[in-house]
Amino acid sequence: MSQAQTVDHSIWDGLLKKYVHEINGGQATSVDYAGFRTARDELVAYLDKLSSLPVDEFDALSNDAQLAFLINAYNAWTVEFILTKYPDLKSIKELGSFFRSPWKKAFIPLLGKTRSLDDIEHNLIRGSDRYKDARIHFAVNCASIGCPALRAEAFTGERLEAQLEEQTGLFLMDETRNRLSGDALQVSSIFKWYREDFEKGWSGVDSLENFFALYSDALKLTDQQVMAIQKGKIEIEFLDYDWRLNVKK
């Protein structure tokens, strides 16, 4: 497969546009899992398509096309995972056990191995030297209210840069998860769990404070507030995470 070729994500794109509903202009989304259940054959056909891609053909894709593939795979298999028990669950955490996180369950046939969601996110995406993009945290969706929105369209290699940038801005604009409150910048726990990813030098950013400065418009920060954050005069606090299912009411 040549660099010019890409994987067809049109089935997934159609499902997302039909069953994902935007809230506040896309700052958050809710998912119509009941609708997804009626179209499960289409979802499974898409997952089978992803599973059938050989490793050598994946490696021949551009980096953007690879990353779009992996993000879509993570999100689509998360929806399928929820459907295995929906509507009899209130959180993805119920799909795990006392001994094993749901994200560590190996059930995904992808790129020559049976993988878990953690394997896709932490090994194929974060653990790879190919991508190094902190914005992936606003693209992968863990089926929870606290998680960045499940985008209502598929990611594609051709549009990945614009899509990641938009997802990042939309998440940071959501004052239920990121906001300045008094002398503290209260942000999602994502920034605590994956702080190292935001300090690895993506886009010249080497600290969490500088990442927030880069997106000061989305956070509605003044120049003075940005300077105060960078000087450590505004404390960064991490908000509790809402693990309830991101289901359409």
Summary of the structure (lengths in Angstrom):
residues: 249
radius of gyration: 18.2
end to end distance: 43.0
largest distance: 54.1
contacts: 769
relative contact order: 0.15
helix: 49%
strand: 12%
